[in-house]
Amino acid sequence: PDPILNFLDSADVRETTVQGFWIDVKCPAGQQAGVYRGRIKVVADNGPEVVIPFEITVRNFTLPITSPMPLAISFCPSPASPCYKGVEEHIDEWTDFLADHFITIDSLYLAGKPRWEQLLRLKEQGRLNRFQLSMWSDFKRSAEAEKNWMESENAGKPRLDAAYAKAKALGLLDYAYIYGMDEQPTNRFPAMKASLPQLKKWYPGVPIMTTCFDYTYGEDGVLSDIDVFIPDTTKYDFAKAEAARASGRHVWWYLACVPHAPYANFFVEGEGIEPRSLMGVQAIKYRPEGFLYYATAIWRKNKPVVKGPFTDWNPLSWGGPGNEYNGDGSWTI
């Protein structure tokens, strides 16, 4: 898929070539069902005007203004990117842009730094989904790790305390989650198990989530204190997920640099239908309770796009020749 340059209303089209345009039509809430017709006028400098009729069918139901599925989708552009300055200068516009696509401005990895002002505004609009309170780790793995967990600048209290108190004071705690132990193997499980009771005691009411490689989803009893298990889509087992849910736990799924075809993903080389299938019919069939995605703004050294329709944006996120990951973790430009 090519980037949608919604700041353009015109383009130079080379002779003997064809240029596509996307027309975005929004239906106001409460619009009466029926067929609505309009016209699109295309004006060229070297040819006659072209008027294209179109019609929109409005159905007799209203879509929600936020995702019906819980989402943990990370928007965390690097400050080293040439594009980063524009993010901070226009953070409200970015917040609205993401929310228009059901994504709450959030980061899986910026520990204890939610964007409180933007989250409150989304809540007031009725468009707030889930957000990361802070990361967790298996701090019981060593005395040094546990000491580091108790931050000195936080008066010797656990490092998530300040963010937890802030979310509670702002009435945002019901939307928060605590994510950590990203894709960790089984040898980390004992220290994770030892750390979890303390985390649950400190931060009641906030689900603890992980993408660690426990494919029993806590049913073997080792990590049964985890609230939300998130396997990648190839490791999602419907029967095991149902068993975990019967025990009071939840099972989502996620994507990252894997899987490749024939599984759905967000690579540039993939078919455009893949994301729609993943979030639509596949979610309905397999019933994951949520979806996690690690990044939407891996921009690397790309500079902001200021003209089109052709750009010099390099979609390579990871890898190199013969092992490229184009578009992975980079939904926005």
C-alpha positions as CSV (number, residue, x, y, z in Angstrom):
1,P,0.0,0.0,0.0
2,D,1.2,3.5,-0.8
3,P,1.1,6.3,1.7
4,I,-2.1,8.3,1.7
5,L,-1.0,11.9,1.3
6,N,-4.1,13.6,2.7
7,F,-2.5,17.1,2.6
8,L,-2.6,17.0,-1.2
9,D,-5.6,18.2,-3.3
10,S,-3.7,18.2,-6.6
11,A,-0.8,16.4,-8.3
12,D,1.3,16.6,-11.4
13,V,0.5,13.5,-13.5
14,R,3.1,12.4,-16.0
15,E,2.0,11.8,-19.6
16,T,0.9,8.2,-20.3
17,T,0.6,7.5,-16.6
18,V,-2.4,7.0,-14.3
19,Q,-2.7,8.6,-10.9
20,G,-5.1,7.3,-8.3
21,F,-6.9,9.5,-5.7
22,W,-8.6,8.4,-2.5
23,I,-11.9,10.1,-1.7
24,D,-12.8,10.0,2.0
25,V,-16.5,10.4,2.8
26,K,-17.6,10.7,6.5
27,C,-21.1,10.1,7.6
28,P,-22.3,12.2,10.5
29,A,-23.7,10.3,13.5
30,G,-27.5,10.0,13.3
31,Q,-27.6,10.4,9.5
32,Q,-30.9,8.9,8.2
33,A,-30.4,5.6,6.3
34,G,-30.6,5.8,2.5
35,V,-28.7,6.4,-0.7
36,Y,-26.9,9.7,-1.1
37,R,-25.5,11.0,-4.3
38,G,-22.8,13.5,-5.2
39,R,-20.3,14.6,-7.8
40,I,-16.5,14.8,-7.8
41,K,-15.1,17.4,-10.1
42,V,-11.6,16.9,-11.5
43,V,-9.9,19.9,-13.0
44,A,-6.8,19.7,-15.2
45,D,-4.6,22.5,-16.6
46,N,-4.3,20.9,-20.0
47,G,-7.7,19.3,-20.4
48,P,-11.5,19.6,-19.8
49,E,-13.1,19.2,-16.5
50,V,-14.4,15.8,-15.6
51,V,-17.4,15.3,-13.4
52,I,-17.6,11.8,-11.7
53,P,-20.9,10.9,-10.1
54,F,-20.9,8.7,-7.0
55,E,-23.3,7.4,-4.4
56,I,-23.0,6.4,-0.8
57,T,-25.4,3.9,0.9
58,V,-26.0,4.7,4.6
59,R,-27.1,1.7,6.6
60,N,-29.6,1.7,9.5
61,F,-27.0,1.3,12.2
62,T,-24.3,3.4,13.8
63,L,-20.7,2.4,14.1
64,P,-18.9,3.0,17.4
65,I,-16.4,5.8,17.7
66,T,-13.8,3.6,19.4
67,S,-12.7,0.0,18.7
68,P,-15.0,-2.7,20.1
69,M,-11.9,-4.7,20.7
70,P,-9.3,-3.7,23.3
71,L,-6.1,-2.5,21.6
72,A,-2.6,-1.9,22.8
73,I,-1.0,-0.2,19.7
74,S,2.2,1.7,20.3
75,F,2.9,5.1,18.8
76,C,6.5,5.9,19.9
77,P,8.5,7.7,17.3
78,S,12.2,8.0,18.0
79,P,13.4,11.6,19.0
80,A,16.4,10.9,16.6
81,S,14.1,10.8,13.6
82,P,14.0,14.0,11.4
83,C,10.2,13.7,11.7
84,Y,10.0,13.8,15.5
85,K,9.9,17.6,15.9
86,G,6.5,17.7,14.2
87,V,5.1,15.1,16.6
88,E,5.6,17.2,19.7
89,E,4.5,20.4,18.0
90,H,1.3,18.8,16.8
91,I,0.6,16.2,19.5
92,D,-3.2,17.0,19.6
93,E,-3.5,16.6,15.9
94,W,-1.6,13.3,16.1
95,T,-3.9,12.2,18.9
96,D,-7.0,12.9,16.9
97,F,-5.5,11.3,13.7
98,L,-4.8,8.1,15.6
99,A,-8.2,8.1,17.3
100,D,-9.9,8.5,14.0
101,H,-8.4,5.1,13.2
102,F,-9.4,3.6,16.6
103,I,-5.8,3.9,18.0
104,T,-5.3,5.5,21.4
105,I,-2.0,7.5,21.6
106,D,0.1,5.1,23.6
107,S,3.5,3.5,24.1
108,L,4.4,0.0,25.2
109,Y,7.9,1.1,26.1
110,L,7.9,4.6,27.6
111,A,7.7,3.5,31.2
112,G,5.5,5.7,33.4
113,K,5.1,8.5,30.8
114,P,1.5,8.3,29.5
115,R,0.3,11.5,27.7
116,W,-2.2,12.4,30.4
117,E,-3.7,15.5,28.8
118,Q,-4.4,13.7,25.5
119,L,-5.8,10.6,27.3
120,L,-8.2,12.8,29.3
121,R,-9.4,14.5,26.1
122,L,-10.0,11.2,24.4
123,K,-12.0,10.0,27.4
124,E,-14.2,13.1,27.3
125,Q,-14.8,12.4,23.6
126,G,-15.7,8.8,24.3
127,R,-12.8,7.6,22.2
128,L,-10.3,6.3,24.8
129,N,-9.2,2.7,24.4
130,R,-6.4,1.1,26.5
131,F,-3.1,2.7,27.5
132,Q,0.1,1.5,29.1
133,L,0.6,2.6,32.7
134,S,4.2,1.5,32.8
135,M,6.3,-1.6,32.1
136,W,6.9,-4.4,34.5
137,S,9.8,-6.8,34.9
138,D,10.8,-9.9,36.9
139,F,12.5,-7.8,39.5
140,K,12.7,-10.8,41.9
141,R,15.4,-12.3,39.6
142,S,18.1,-10.8,41.8
143,A,18.7,-8.5,44.8
144,E,20.2,-5.9,42.5
145,A,17.2,-6.0,40.1
146,E,14.8,-5.5,43.0
147,K,16.8,-2.6,44.4
148,N,16.7,-0.9,41.0
149,W,13.0,-1.4,40.8
150,M,12.6,0.7,43.9
151,E,13.5,4.1,42.5
152,S,15.4,6.4,44.8
153,E,13.8,9.5,43.2
154,N,10.4,8.0,44.1
155,A,11.2,8.0,47.8
156,G,12.0,4.3,47.8
157,K,8.6,3.3,46.5
158,P,8.0,1.0,43.5
159,R,8.6,2.7,40.2
160,L,5.0,2.4,39.0
161,D,3.5,4.1,42.1
162,A,3.4,7.6,40.7
163,A,1.8,6.6,37.4
164,Y,-0.8,4.5,39.2
165,A,-1.7,7.3,41.6
166,K,-2.0,9.8,38.7
167,A,-4.3,7.5,36.6
168,K,-6.5,6.9,39.7
169,A,-6.7,10.6,40.5
170,L,-7.7,11.4,36.8
171,G,-10.3,8.6,36.6
172,L,-8.3,6.7,34.0
173,L,-7.4,3.5,35.9
174,D,-10.1,1.4,34.2
175,Y,-8.4,2.0,30.8
176,A,-4.8,1.2,32.0
177,Y,-2.7,-1.9,31.6
178,I,0.8,-2.9,32.7
179,Y,2.8,-4.6,30.0
180,G,6.2,-6.2,30.2
181,M,8.4,-9.3,29.9
182,D,8.3,-8.9,26.1
183,E,8.8,-12.2,24.3
184,Q,10.7,-13.7,27.2
185,P,11.6,-17.4,27.2
186,T,10.8,-20.1,29.8
187,N,14.0,-19.6,31.8
188,R,12.6,-16.2,33.0
189,F,9.4,-17.7,34.3
190,P,10.5,-18.5,37.9
191,A,11.5,-14.9,38.6
192,M,8.3,-13.7,36.9
193,K,6.2,-15.9,39.1
194,A,8.0,-14.6,42.2
195,S,7.4,-11.0,41.2
196,L,3.7,-11.2,40.2
197,P,2.1,-11.4,43.7
198,Q,3.8,-8.2,44.7
199,L,2.8,-6.4,41.5
200,K,-0.8,-7.5,42.0
201,K,-0.8,-6.2,45.6
202,W,0.7,-2.8,44.6
203,Y,-1.5,-2.2,41.6
204,P,-4.9,-3.7,42.1
205,G,-7.4,-3.4,39.3
206,V,-4.8,-3.0,36.5
207,P,-4.4,-6.0,34.2
208,I,-0.8,-7.3,33.9
209,M,0.0,-8.3,30.3
210,T,2.8,-10.1,28.5
211,T,4.0,-11.6,25.3
212,C,6.2,-14.1,27.0
213,F,6.4,-17.6,25.5
214,D,3.9,-19.3,27.9
215,Y,1.8,-21.1,25.4
216,T,-0.3,-22.8,28.1
217,Y,-1.6,-19.2,28.9
218,G,-1.0,-19.9,32.6
219,E,-2.9,-23.2,32.7
220,D,0.2,-25.0,33.9
221,G,0.1,-22.9,37.1
222,V,3.5,-21.3,36.7
223,L,2.3,-17.8,35.5
224,S,-1.4,-18.1,36.6
225,D,-1.2,-14.6,38.2
226,I,-0.8,-13.0,34.8
227,D,-4.1,-11.4,33.6
228,V,-3.6,-11.2,29.8
229,F,-1.5,-13.6,27.7
230,I,-0.6,-12.4,24.2
231,P,0.8,-15.0,21.8
232,D,1.6,-14.1,18.2
233,T,-1.1,-15.2,15.7
234,T,0.7,-18.4,14.8
235,K,0.9,-19.5,18.4
236,Y,-2.8,-18.7,19.3
237,D,-4.6,-21.8,20.2
238,F,-8.3,-21.4,20.5
239,A,-9.0,-24.4,22.8
240,K,-6.2,-23.4,25.2
241,A,-7.4,-19.8,25.1
242,E,-10.9,-20.9,26.0
243,A,-9.5,-23.0,28.9
244,A,-7.6,-20.0,30.2
245,R,-10.7,-17.8,30.0
246,A,-12.6,-20.3,32.0
247,S,-10.0,-19.9,34.7
248,G,-10.4,-16.1,34.7
249,R,-7.5,-15.1,32.4
250,H,-7.6,-13.4,29.0
251,V,-5.9,-14.2,25.7
252,W,-5.2,-11.6,23.0
253,W,-2.9,-12.0,20.0
254,Y,-0.2,-9.9,18.4
255,L,2.0,-9.3,15.3
256,A,5.5,-8.0,14.9
257,C,8.2,-8.9,12.3
258,V,6.4,-12.2,12.0
259,P,4.5,-14.1,10.7
260,H,5.0,-14.1,7.0
261,A,2.7,-15.4,4.3
262,P,0.3,-17.1,4.3
263,Y,-0.5,-15.4,7.6
264,A,-1.8,-11.8,7.7
265,N,0.5,-9.0,8.5
266,F,1.2,-5.4,7.7
267,F,4.2,-5.6,5.3
268,V,4.3,-3.4,2.3
269,E,4.6,-6.4,0.1
270,G,1.5,-8.0,1.5
271,E,-2.0,-7.8,0.1
272,G,-4.1,-4.8,1.3
273,I,-6.9,-7.2,2.4
274,E,-4.7,-8.8,5.1
275,P,-5.2,-6.2,7.9
276,R,-8.9,-6.1,7.2
277,S,-9.1,-9.9,7.3
278,L,-7.1,-10.0,10.6
279,M,-9.2,-7.4,12.4
280,G,-12.4,-8.7,10.8
281,V,-13.3,-12.2,9.9
282,Q,-10.3,-13.8,11.7
283,A,-11.0,-12.0,14.9
284,I,-14.7,-13.1,14.7
285,K,-13.7,-16.7,14.1
286,Y,-10.9,-17.1,16.6
287,R,-12.2,-14.6,19.2
288,P,-9.0,-13.1,20.6
289,E,-10.0,-10.6,23.3
290,G,-7.6,-7.9,22.1
291,F,-4.8,-7.0,19.7
292,L,-1.3,-5.7,20.4
293,Y,1.1,-4.1,18.0
294,Y,4.5,-2.9,18.9
295,A,5.0,0.3,16.8
296,T,3.3,2.5,14.2
297,A,6.1,5.1,13.7
298,I,9.4,3.5,12.9
299,W,10.6,6.3,10.6
300,R,14.3,5.9,10.7
301,K,16.2,8.6,8.8
302,N,13.3,9.6,6.6
303,K,12.4,13.2,6.4
304,P,8.8,14.5,6.5
305,V,6.9,14.1,3.2
306,V,6.0,17.5,1.9
307,K,5.1,16.8,-1.8
308,G,3.7,14.0,-3.9
309,P,2.3,11.9,-5.5
310,F,5.7,10.3,-5.7
311,T,7.9,10.4,-2.6
312,D,11.4,9.3,-1.5
313,W,10.1,7.7,1.7
314,N,12.1,4.5,2.4
315,P,9.7,1.9,4.0
316,L,12.5,-0.3,5.3
317,S,12.0,-0.8,9.0
318,W,14.4,-3.6,9.8
319,G,16.9,-5.9,8.0
320,G,18.8,-5.5,4.8
321,P,19.1,-7.0,1.3
322,G,17.3,-10.4,1.1
323,N,15.8,-9.9,4.6
324,E,13.8,-6.7,4.4
325,Y,11.0,-5.8,6.6
326,N,9.2,-3.0,4.7
327,G,6.4,-1.2,6.5
328,D,6.6,-3.3,9.6
329,G,6.0,-1.1,12.6
330,S,5.4,1.9,10.4
331,W,1.8,2.6,9.7
332,T,2.2,6.4,9.7
333,I,4.5,8.9,8.0
